[in-house]
Amino acid sequence: MKKQVDQSTDGFVVRHLSQLKVLVRLVEHELAGVKPGQNPTMDRDLVENLLDLVEIFVEDVEGQASPKVDREGKGQVEKAVTRLN
């Protein structure tokens, strides 16, 4: 018997929340390593990766809520994740 896949947006978001949970734990870890009275600092590469994770999550959720259809109506259009640094 095949397992029925939940196609609702809520189910999709719940399955992908682990990405954001990892992000939160990482930021908590970085903040915990800072001594009181000091400003926290993060490596630029780490911050860029965190932003990428959030952007991908947002795009996935938006794509699930309202699938993109090309102008000719031949199906969904995949949007590539791009960043300008």
N, C-alpha and C positions, 0 to 999 in steps of 0.2 A: 504494500500500500504506500502511495506517495504522500509525503507530508505536504499539507496545504500551506502555501506561503501567504503571509499576511501582506496584502498590497496597500494597506492604508498608510497615510503619511505618518501617523502616530507610531505605528509599528516600525516603520523605516527609521524614524528618529531614535526610538528606543534602542534599536540594534546598533546604531552608529554613535551613541553617546559615549562609548568607551574611549573614543578618540579624545573627546573633550575632558573626560575624567583623567586621562594621562596628562593632558596639558595642565590641568589644575594642580595635579600632584607635583609636576615638575616645577611650576611657579612657586608652590608652597615650599618645596625643597630649597629652591634658590633663596627665598626670603628667610628661611630658617637658618641658613648659613651666614647671614649678615649679622654682625654685632649690633647691639642697640646703639642708636645714635649715628650709625653710618648709613649712607645711601646705598641701596642695592645696585649692582651692576650685572649686566648680562652680556654675553658674547654676541656680536652682531649676527653671526651665523645661526645661533640658537634662536634669536628673536625672529629672523627671517623664516626659519622652519616653523616656529609657532604660528606666525601669520599665515603661512602656506596651509597649515593644518586647518585653521579656522576658515580660510577662504574656500578650501575644498569642501569642508563640511557644509558651509552655507550654500555653495553651488549645488551640492548633492540634494540638500533639503529643498531648495527652490526648484530643482529639476524634477523632484518627486511630486511636489505640490502642483506644478503646472508644466507638463512636458513641453519642450520646444518642438515645434513642427516647422519644417522648411516651407518656403513660399510656394512650392509646387504641390505641397500636401502629400509627399511621398513617404513620410515617416518622421521619426525623431531626429533631431540634429544634435550631435555630440559637441559640447563646448569644451575647448581645450583650456586648461588652467595656465595662464601666463602672468608673469610678474615683471615689472620694470624696476630694476635696482639702480 
